[in-house]
């Protein structure tokens, strides 16, 4: 036996002996209950409901004396025995048609090969909560698997992997719990641990590692075991495991060893750079109270952004930038970003002079300062002034929608009033993008009624399409006279590019089901523009054909792929129109309207 094999064998023996010791007690889980296991309806018994077995013979006491009954050894020819089949794990999920799923027939008309080939290209980095919600529902829906030969990676594993890439650790865990795949699957086990690490639940992750290392002994599980030993306070055992692993590893300079050395107390050197942004390394950096290296912080991968945002050792500017990106994607809730804004330490002088101080500070910290200043203001006019500055700064930095969602609760306390007309356009847009249709409509009505000045006309032009898009049951008129009135307002306040902006807005209304007469379009028709990308002809036709055939899964998938990672804010308006129209055609008007509002608010 070679020296290398001896060391590997020794490592396995030590790991097996160490893993027998229990890790730290499990912490309470974030979710009180486990997800319901669901599967699409079938002709046979419902999943989880099995026929009760016949009652067995009494067990108390010895059998009574007498003749012994011998059961028959054959089954009568007229009786057919059909064993119950377990639900198809590839069809399971956590969202059925009653709680947000896209339906059991979602993949009808789609081949397995096509779905497996395209799902990995989902635009998981798109700065669009609407797109993220659609992706999440697509991956978590209870639906029959697409037809085709099953080879290679399972659909369940692929769905879990894409949820992990989205940074949706909770959804990934719920999916894996719901489908309960039988047999050993190392890829799914690793995906589950990675998701728990990304969510910050290291106790549950280490419980899984403690169970799985008895079965899997590759480098990933050995490294995870070292981390879990250190995390549970068994530093000496972790140091021994690390030393053995270092001797047997092919690559002695891995980031893992740098961070692990800090974790077990063998080094105090800060990790300055790394190409390894795995969930394990991110969890180790956080546990070792190490800041995220600068090169990693620049990445826009959702799991990385969440790790940076939750790392208290990271610089505030880096941390807030990551949190803003995560909120733009819908990965982080606006309330969480607001909480981070509130934790930044500013001097009383900075708070008292928030407008000028925020301009000097700029960026995420400037927005945090304005958020704190607005939250402390009790006078509506003073709060409105701070919020106006925050929205103006955000628009210039390309983060208007994120700032709108974070500041929406503060805006809701500022009531529409004639003396605040200067705030109407921005306040209304912010509330509409935050999906507060009622409050946004209040600002539109303020601008649209009474004797109008230039400020009112500008606000009306900005808000009328959003009021229509936000609420399909709105009382706001969209008849030809109202459209013509709006076009006049758009022309008066829109400058030389008013036709382009008005055309985009009318296109979004038309795509969302407010079909307009040709006469409404005549004043805004212009020659073709080369701005933005158009998807290839196959994807374009696939989207149209899926919508025409009412194939929900296909329509959602193709619409998301057509818009891409830049989101509806930067996508070609024609592409957004096609996506919104297709979603409306298959009954997903709500998804389409949210995409349309995100696109409309971003129109320059």
C-alpha positions in Angstrom: 0.0 0.0 0.0 1.5 3.4 -1.0 2.0 6.2 1.5 -0.8 8.2 -0.1 -3.2 5.4 0.4 -2.2 5.0 4.0 -2.8 8.6 4.7 -6.2 8.5 2.9 -7.2 5.4 4.9 -6.0 7.0 8.1 -8.1 10.1 7.3 -11.2 8.1 6.7 -10.7 6.2 10.0 -10.2 9.4 12.0 -13.2 11.1 10.3 -15.4 8.1 11.0 -14.3 8.0 14.6 -14.8 11.7 15.1 -18.1 11.9 13.3 -19.5 9.4 15.7 -19.4 12.2 18.4 -22.5 14.4 18.3 -22.1 18.0 17.1 -23.6 21.1 18.7 -27.3 20.7 19.7 -29.6 21.7 16.8 -31.0 25.2 16.9 -34.7 25.8 16.4 -35.5 26.0 12.7 -36.8 29.2 11.1 -39.9 27.6 9.8 -42.3 26.0 12.3 -43.6 23.3 10.0 -42.3 21.1 7.3 -43.6 21.7 3.7 -46.5 19.6 2.5 -45.5 16.8 0.2 -47.4 17.3 -3.0 -47.6 15.5 -6.3 -49.8 15.9 -9.4 -53.1 14.1 -9.5 -53.0 10.5 -10.8 -55.5 7.8 -11.5 -54.4 5.7 -8.5 -54.5 6.5 -4.8 -53.4 9.9 -3.6 -49.8 10.1 -2.5 -49.3 9.4 1.1 -52.7 7.6 1.5 -52.2 3.9 1.5 -54.8 1.2 2.1 -54.9 0.1 5.8 -53.4 -3.4 6.2 -55.8 -6.1 7.5 -55.7 -6.4 11.3 -53.1 -8.9 12.4 -53.7 -11.7 15.0 -53.8 -10.7 18.6 -50.3 -10.4 20.2 -51.2 -10.7 23.9 -50.5 -14.1 25.3 -49.6 -17.5 23.6 -51.7 -18.8 20.8 -54.6 -21.0 21.7 -54.3 -24.7 21.2 -56.0 -26.3 18.3 -55.6 -26.9 14.6 -53.1 -24.7 12.8 -54.5 -22.5 10.0 -52.3 -22.6 6.8 -52.9 -19.6 4.5 -53.3 -20.4 0.8 -50.2 -20.3 -1.2 -51.8 -19.2 -4.5 -54.1 -16.3 -5.6 -57.3 -17.0 -7.4 -57.0 -16.4 -11.1 -59.8 -13.8 -11.0 -58.0 -11.6 -8.6 -55.3 -9.2 -10.0 -52.8 -7.8 -7.5 -51.3 -4.4 -8.5 -48.7 -2.9 -6.1 -49.2 0.8 -5.3 -46.7 3.0 -7.1 -44.9 5.8 -5.3 -45.4 9.3 -6.5 -43.0 10.4 -9.2 -40.3 12.5 -7.3 -39.7 14.5 -10.5 -43.3 15.7 -10.4 -43.4 16.8 -6.8 -43.2 20.3 -5.4 -44.5 22.7 -2.8 -46.8 25.0 -4.9 -50.0 23.6 -6.3 -52.5 25.5 -8.4 -54.2 26.9 -5.3 -51.2 28.4 -3.7 -49.2 29.9 -6.6 -48.2 26.9 -8.7 -48.6 26.9 -12.4 -50.7 23.7 -12.5 -50.2 20.0 -12.9 -50.2 20.3 -16.7 -47.6 23.0 -16.7 -45.1 21.1 -18.9 -47.6 19.8 -21.4 -46.3 20.1 -24.9 -42.7 20.5 -23.8 -40.1 17.8 -24.3 -37.8 16.8 -21.5 -34.7 17.4 -23.5 -35.8 21.0 -24.2 -36.7 21.8 -20.5 -33.5 20.2 -19.2 -31.4 22.2 -21.7 -33.0 25.6 -21.1 -33.7 25.6 -17.3 -29.9 26.1 -16.5 -30.1 29.4 -18.5 -32.8 31.0 -16.3 -31.8 34.6 -15.7 -31.2 34.2 -12.0 -29.3 37.6 -11.8 -32.0 39.7 -13.3 -32.8 42.8 -11.1 -36.5 42.1 -11.2 -38.6 40.8 -8.3 -41.3 40.0 -10.8 -39.0 37.7 -12.8 -37.7 36.1 -9.6 -41.2 35.3 -8.4 -42.0 33.7 -11.8 -38.8 31.6 -11.7 -39.5 30.5 -8.2 -43.0 29.4 -9.0 -41.8 27.6 -12.1 -39.2 25.6 -10.1 -41.4 24.8 -7.1 -44.7 24.0 -8.9 -46.3 20.5 -8.6 -46.4 19.4 -12.2 -46.1 16.3 -14.3 -42.6 15.9 -15.6 -42.1 16.7 -19.3 -42.2 13.7 -21.6 -39.0 12.1 -22.7 -36.3 9.6 -21.8 -34.8 10.2 -18.4 -31.0 10.2 -18.6 -28.4 12.1 -16.7 -29.3 14.6 -14.0 -32.8 14.3 -12.6 -35.3 17.2 -13.1 -35.6 17.4 -9.3 -31.8 17.8 -8.9 -31.8 20.5 -11.6 -34.7 22.4 -10.1 -32.9 22.3 -6.7 -29.6 23.4 -8.3 -31.3 26.4 -10.0 -33.0 27.4 -6.7 -29.6 27.4 -5.1 -28.2 29.5 -7.9 -31.0 32.0 -7.3 -30.0 32.1 -3.6 -33.3 30.6 -2.6 -32.0 28.2 0.1 -35.4 28.0 1.7 -37.2 27.1 -1.5 -34.5 24.5 -2.3 -34.8 22.8 1.1 -38.6 22.8 0.8 -38.4 21.2 -2.6 -36.1 18.4 -1.5 -38.2 17.8 1.6 -41.3 17.6 -0.5 -40.2 15.1 -3.1 -38.3 12.9 -0.6 -36.2 11.1 -3.3 -35.5 7.5 -2.4 -32.0 6.0 -2.5 -28.6 7.7 -2.3 -28.0 10.8 -4.3 -24.7 12.5 -3.4 -25.5 15.5 -5.6 -28.8 16.2 -3.9 -27.3 15.7 -0.5 -24.6 18.3 -1.3 -27.1 20.7 -2.7 -29.1 20.5 0.5 -26.0 21.2 2.7 -25.0 24.1 0.5 -28.5 25.6 0.7 -28.5 25.4 4.5 -25.0 27.0 4.6 -26.2 29.8 2.4 -29.3 30.4 4.6 -27.0 30.7 7.6 -28.4 27.5 9.3 -25.1 26.0 10.0 -26.4 23.7 12.8 -28.8 22.0 10.3 -26.1 21.9 7.7 -23.7 20.2 10.1 -26.3 17.7 11.1 -26.6 16.7 7.5 -22.8 16.5 7.2 -22.6 14.3 10.3 -25.0 11.9 8.7 -23.7 11.9 5.1 -19.9 11.6 5.9 -20.5 8.0 6.8 -21.5 7.4 3.2 -19.6 9.9 1.2 -15.9 10.5 1.8 -14.8 12.8 -1.1 -13.0 16.1 -0.5 -16.2 18.2 -0.2 -17.6 16.2 2.7 -14.2 16.0 4.5 -13.8 19.8 4.2 -17.4 20.3 5.5 -16.6 18.0 8.4 -13.6 20.1 9.4 -15.8 23.2 9.3 -18.5 21.6 11.4 -16.0 20.4 14.0 -14.7 23.9 14.4 -18.2 25.4 14.4 -19.2 23.1 17.3 -16.2 24.1 19.4 -14.1 21.0 18.7 -11.1 23.0 17.7 -8.4 20.4 18.5 -10.3 17.7 16.6 -10.8 20.1 13.7 -7.0 20.9 13.7 -6.2 17.2 13.5 -8.7 16.6 10.7 -7.3 19.6 8.8 -3.7 18.4 9.1 -4.6 15.0 7.8 -6.7 16.5 4.9 -3.9 18.9 4.0 -1.4 16.0 3.7 -3.7 14.0 1.3 -5.0 17.0 -0.7 -3.7 17.4 -4.3 -3.9 21.3 -4.1 -2.2 22.6 -1.0 -3.0 26.3 -1.7 -6.8 26.1 -1.8 -8.7 28.9 -0.2 -10.3 26.4 2.0 -7.0 25.8 3.8 -6.4 29.5 4.2 -9.7 30.1 5.9 -9.7 26.9 7.8 -6.3 27.8 9.4 -7.9 31.0 10.7 -10.9 29.1 11.9 -8.9 26.6 14.0 -6.6 29.2 15.3 -3.5 28.3 13.3 -3.4 31.6 11.5 -4.5 35.3 11.8 -3.8 36.2 8.2 -6.7 37.9 6.4 -7.9 36.3 3.1 -7.3 39.0 0.6 -8.4 37.3 -2.6 -10.0 34.1 -3.7 -11.6 32.6 -6.8 -13.5 30.1 -4.6 -17.0 31.5 -3.7 -18.5 28.2 -2.7 -21.2 28.2 0.0 -18.7 26.4 2.3 -16.0 29.0 2.0 -18.5 31.8 2.4 -19.9 30.2 5.6 -16.3 29.7 6.9 -15.4 33.4 6.2 -18.4 34.5 8.2 -17.7 32.1 11.1 -14.0 33.2 11.2 -15.2 36.9 11.2 -13.3 37.4 8.0 -14.4 40.2 5.6 -15.4 39.1 2.1 -12.4 39.6 -0.3 -12.8 42.6 -2.6 -12.8 40.5 -5.8 -15.6 38.3 -4.4 -17.6 41.3 -3.4 -17.8 42.4 -7.0 -19.6 39.3 -8.1 -23.3 39.5 -8.8 -24.1 35.9 -8.0 -27.2 35.9 -5.7 -25.8 33.5 -3.0 -22.6 35.6 -2.8 -24.6 38.8 -2.4 -26.6 37.4 0.4 -23.4 36.2 2.2 -21.8 39.7 1.9 -25.0 41.4 3.1 -25.1 39.2 6.2 -21.3 39.4 7.0 -20.9 41.8 9.9 -17.1 42.0 9.2 -17.6 43.5 5.7 -17.2 47.2 5.1 -20.6 49.0 5.2 -20.3 50.4 1.7 -19.6 46.9 0.3 -22.2 45.3 2.5 -25.0 47.8 1.6 -24.1 47.6 -2.1 -24.6 43.8 -2.0 -27.8 44.2 -0.1 -29.2 46.7 -2.6 -28.4 44.3 -5.5 -30.0 41.4 -3.6 -33.1 43.6 -3.0 -33.3 44.6 -6.7 -33.3 40.8 -7.6 -36.1 40.2 -5.1 -33.7 38.0 -3.1 -33.8 40.2 0.0 -36.9 41.8 1.3 -37.0 45.6 1.4 -37.6 45.5 5.1 -34.3 43.8 5.6 -32.4 46.4 3.6 -34.2 49.1 5.6 -33.0 47.4 8.8 -29.4 47.5 7.4 -29.8 51.2 6.5 -30.8 51.8 10.1 -27.7 50.2 11.5 -25.2 52.4 9.9 -23.7 54.9 12.4 -24.0 58.6 11.4 -23.2 61.6 13.5 -26.0 63.9 14.7 -24.6 66.6 12.4 -24.9 64.3 9.4 -28.5 63.5 10.2 -29.3 67.2 10.8 -27.7 68.1 7.4 -28.9 65.0 5.6 -29.4 66.4 2.2 -25.9 67.9 1.8 -24.2 65.1 3.7 -25.9 62.4 1.5 -24.7 64.2 -1.6 -21.2 64.2 -0.3 -21.4 60.6 0.8 -23.1 59.3 -2.3 -23.9 55.7 -3.1 -25.5 53.2 -0.7 -24.3 55.0 2.5 -25.8 58.2 1.2 -29.1 56.4 0.7 -28.9 54.9 4.2 -28.4 58.4 5.6 -31.4 59.8 3.8 -33.5 56.8 4.9 -32.6 57.5 8.6 -33.3 61.2 8.2 -36.7 60.6 6.5 -37.7 58.1 9.2 -37.0 60.7 11.9 -39.0 63.4 10.3 -42.6 63.9 11.6 -43.4 66.9 9.5 -44.9 65.7 6.2 -43.3 68.5 4.1 -39.8 67.9 5.7 -40.1 64.1 5.2 -41.2 64.7 1.6 -38.2 66.8 0.9 -35.8 64.1 2.1 -37.7 61.4 0.2 -37.5 63.4 -3.0 -33.8 63.7 -2.6 -33.5 59.9 -2.0 -35.5 59.1 -5.1 -33.6 61.6 -7.2 -30.3 60.2 -6.1 -31.5 56.6 -6.7 -32.7 57.4 -10.2 -29.3 58.8 -11.1 -27.6 55.7 -9.7 -30.0 53.3 -11.5 -31.6 51.9 -8.3 -34.9 53.8 -8.3 -37.1 50.7 -7.9 -35.1 49.4 -5.0 -35.1 52.7 -3.2 -38.8 53.0 -3.9 -39.6 49.6 -2.3 -37.5 50.4 0.8 -39.0 53.9 1.3 -42.6 52.9 0.5 -43.7 52.7 4.1 -42.4 56.2 4.7 -44.1 57.5 1.5 -47.4 56.0 2.6 -47.4 58.4 5.5 -47.2 61.4 3.2 -50.7 62.2 1.9 -51.2 63.7 -1.6 -51.7 67.4 -1.2 -51.5 70.4 -3.6 -48.6 71.9 -1.8 -46.6 68.7 -2.5 -47.3 68.5 -6.2 -43.5 68.6 -6.8 -43.4 65.2 -5.2 -46.3 63.7 -7.1 -44.5 62.1 -10.1 -41.8 60.4 -8.0 -44.0 59.4 -5.1 -46.6 57.9 -7.4 -44.0 56.0 -9.4 -42.4 54.7 -6.3 -45.7 53.5 -4.8 -46.7 51.8 -8.0 -43.4 49.9 -8.3 -43.9 48.9 -4.6 -47.3 47.4 -5.7 -49.3 49.9 -3.6 -51.9 50.6 -6.3 -54.2 52.6 -4.1 -51.6 55.0 -2.7 -50.1 55.5 -6.2 -53.5 56.2 -7.7 -54.0 58.9 -5.1 -51.0 60.8 -6.4 -52.2 60.3 -10.0 -55.6 61.8 -9.2 -54.0 64.7 -7.5 -52.1 65.5 -10.7 -55.0 64.8 -13.2 -57.7 66.9 -11.6 -58.3 70.6 -11.4 -56.5 73.4 -13.2 -53.2 72.0 -14.3 -49.9 73.7 -14.3 -46.6 72.3 -15.8 -45.9 70.2 -12.7 -49.3 68.6 -12.7 -49.1 67.8 -16.4 -45.7 66.2 -16.0 -47.0 64.0 -13.1 -50.1 63.0 -15.0 -48.0 61.9 -18.0 -45.8 59.8 -15.7 -48.5 58.2 -13.7 -51.6 57.5 -15.9 -50.1 54.3 -17.6 -48.9 53.0 -14.2 -52.3 53.4 -12.6 -53.9 51.4 -15.5 -51.1 48.7 -15.3 -51.1 48.3 -11.5 -54.8 47.5 -11.0 -56.7 45.6 -13.7 -60.0 46.7 -12.0 -59.1 50.4 -11.7 -61.7 53.0 -12.2 -59.2 55.1 -14.1 -60.4 55.5 -17.7 -58.5 54.2 -20.7 -61.0 55.2 -23.4 -59.9 57.1 -26.6 -60.5 60.6 -25.2 -58.5 59.8 -22.1 -55.7 58.3 -24.2 -55.6 61.5 -26.4 -55.5 63.7 -23.3 -52.6 61.7 -21.9 -50.7 61.9 -25.2 -51.1 65.7 -25.1 -49.7 65.7 -21.6 -46.8 63.4 -22.6 -46.0 65.6 -25.6 -46.0 68.8 -23.5 -43.8 67.4 -20.8 -41.7 64.9 -22.6 -39.2 66.8 -24.7 -37.8 65.6 -28.0 -38.0 61.9 -27.0 -41.7 62.0 -26.0 -42.8 59.8 -28.9 -40.4 57.0 -27.8 -41.5 57.1 -24.2 -45.2 57.4 -25.1 -44.9 54.5 -27.6 -43.3 52.3 -25.0 -46.1 53.1 -22.5 -48.9 52.4 -25.0 -47.2 49.2 -26.0 -47.1 48.0 -22.4 -50.8 48.9 -22.0 -51.7 47.0 -25.2 -49.7 44.0 -24.1 -51.4 43.9 -20.7 -54.8 43.7 -22.3 -55.8 47.3 -22.8 -56.2 47.1 -26.6 -55.9 50.4 -28.2 -57.3 51.7 -31.6 -54.8 52.4 -34.4 -55.8 56.1 -34.1 -54.2 56.1 -30.6 -50.8 55.1 -32.1 -50.5 57.4 -35.0 -48.8 60.3 -33.2 -46.1 58.1 -31.7 -45.1 55.9 -34.7 -41.4 56.3 -35.5 -38.8 54.5 -37.7 -37.3 51.3 -36.3 -34.8 51.6 -33.5 -31.8 49.4 -33.0 -31.7 49.7 -29.2 -31.8 46.6 -27.1 -31.4 42.9 -28.1 -34.0 40.8 -29.8 -33.9 37.1 -29.1 -33.1 34.6 -31.8 -36.0 33.7 -34.1 -36.4 30.2 -32.6 -36.9 31.6 -29.1 -39.2 34.3 -30.4 -41.4 31.9 -32.2 -41.4 29.4 -29.2 -42.7 32.2 -27.0 -45.5 33.0 -29.4 -46.5 29.4 -30.2 -46.5 28.5 -26.5 -48.8 31.4 -25.7 -51.1 30.5 -28.6 -51.3 26.9 -27.4 -51.8 27.9 -23.7 -48.7 26.0 -22.6 -48.1 27.8 -19.3 -44.6 26.3 -18.4 -43.3 27.0 -21.9 -44.6 30.5 -22.0 -43.1 31.4 -18.6 -39.8 29.8 -19.5 -39.5 31.4 -22.9 -40.6 34.9 -21.6 -37.9 34.8 -18.9 -35.2 33.7 -21.3 -36.3 36.4 -23.8 -36.0 39.2 -21.3 -32.7 38.0 -19.9 -30.4 38.9 -17.1 -30.7 42.7 -17.7 -34.3 42.5 -16.6 -37.3 44.4 -18.1 -35.7 47.7 -17.3 -33.1 47.4 -20.0 -34.7 44.8 -22.3 -35.9 45.9 -25.7 -39.4 47.2 -25.3 -40.6 44.9 -28.1 -39.4 41.9 -26.2 -41.0 43.1 -23.0 -44.3 43.6 -24.9 -44.1 40.1 -26.3 -43.4 38.6 -22.8 -46.2 40.6 -21.2 -48.7 39.7 -24.0 -47.7 36.0 -23.8 -48.2 35.8 -20.1 -51.5 37.6 -20.4 -52.6 35.0 -23.0 -52.1 32.1 -20.7 -53.8 33.7 -17.7 -50.8 35.1 -15.9 -51.9 38.7 -16.2 -50.6 39.5 -12.7 -47.0 38.4 -13.6 -47.1 40.4 -16.9 -48.4 43.6 -15.2 -45.6 43.5 -12.6 -43.0 43.1 -15.4 -44.7 46.0 -17.3 -44.5 48.3 -14.3 -40.9 47.6 -13.7 -40.2 48.4 -17.4 -42.3 51.5 -17.4 -40.8 53.1 -14.3 -37.3 52.6 -15.9 -38.2 54.5 -19.1 -35.8 57.4 -19.4 
